[in-house]
Amino acid sequence: MHDLMYANQILGRLKREIKKNDKNRKVTIEVCLSPFSHVKPKRLKDTFALISEEEGFSNITLNVNMLEFCVHCKKCGQTWKSAKPTFKCPKCDSADFEVGEWDEFYIDSIKVDK
């Protein structure tokens, strides 16, 4: 369900930024997705491909990049970034840590080739 919600967000922004006569130009879209999201990159790409094609868009490349998040160990004070789920501190092996706030999904850029 979230994959369709994100795909619709991308399509909505695409419609606002791309003129009707530019629908056949090469478009590259960069999005960022949290590694904690239930949405997987392939599923998002497939869902977006279906709905964008129905709207008459072609020649679109959707790149899904995984976000990094910040983690802080409460035991040793180590702070690190990760793009994968973390289960222990890389310095002291403690599982007592906190994950900083992060966005689950956002559209980074839409570029149209001239």
Secondary structure, 3 states (H helix, E strand, C coil): CHHHHHHHHHHHHHHHHCCHHHCCCCEEEEEEECCCCCCCHHHHHHHHHHHHHHCCCCCEEEEEEECCEEEEECCCCCEEEECCCCCCCCCCCCCCEEECCCCCEEEEEEEECC
